[in-house]
């Protein structure tokens, strides 16, 4: 149970770092980098992985999500 509490605390800490830095006026990509640095080292993605994910707007998964609503729209 202690490990679960630690993981949840780390998750909330990362979210807090991202939100606070963004609310202070930091550009979104820099706020993401601050949050990435707050992720515990054993699960932290590399800078390049994060940069690629941002440039690809979430990769294939988000592309499928953005394409789905267009496919469901009725033709006029």
PELINBEL-V49575 format. One record per backbone hydrogen bond with DSSP energy under -1.0 kcal/mol. NH is the residue of the N-H (numbers start at 1). CO is the residue of the C=O. If there is no record, write none. Layout:
nh;co
NH;CO
NH;CO
This chain:
nh;co
5;1
6;2
7;3
8;4
9;5
10;6
11;7
12;8
13;9
14;10
15;11
16;12
17;13
18;14
19;15
20;16
21;17
22;18
23;19
24;20
25;22
26;21
31;27
32;28
33;29
34;30
35;31
36;32
37;33
39;36
43;40
50;46
51;47
52;48
53;49
54;50
55;51
56;52
57;54
58;53
63;59
64;60
65;61
66;62
67;63
68;64
71;67
72;68
